[in-house]
């Protein structure tokens, strides 16, 4: 019986590590704002890279976009694991994830384009990234 407890404790710790609590609405809001800031910074880097008039080599752009996609996915996974303390907080989280998941989709799509050949329409991508960045900045400003 005593050998079972370490395994049970390890299982509880693994499950507990999958999500973190927010102590109150304000704590959750600050975590959301921080997540918006991180994704917004990543989106801005991608926007500058894609809008660089082809000055970046394809291999460099692949690495940059791979890292950006991983960064945004990591933020989405981490913030998605935060337990909202109230329904209001849950709605706020859904609002943020709607934008950050779109950012993940756009960055991942650009990565696929670069892996295949190149970004097909850089100016369109820059416009979309600009809009996402502005949405994330507004969110961050409203919730800091």
ABEGO torsion letter per residue (X at the ends): XAAAAAAAAAAAAAAAAABBBBABAAAAAAAAAAAAAAAAAAAAAAAAAAAAGGABBAAAAAAAAAAAAAAAAAAAAAAAABBBABAAAAAAAAAAAAAAAAAAAAAAAAAAAAAAABBABAAAAAAAAAAAAAAAAAAAAAAX
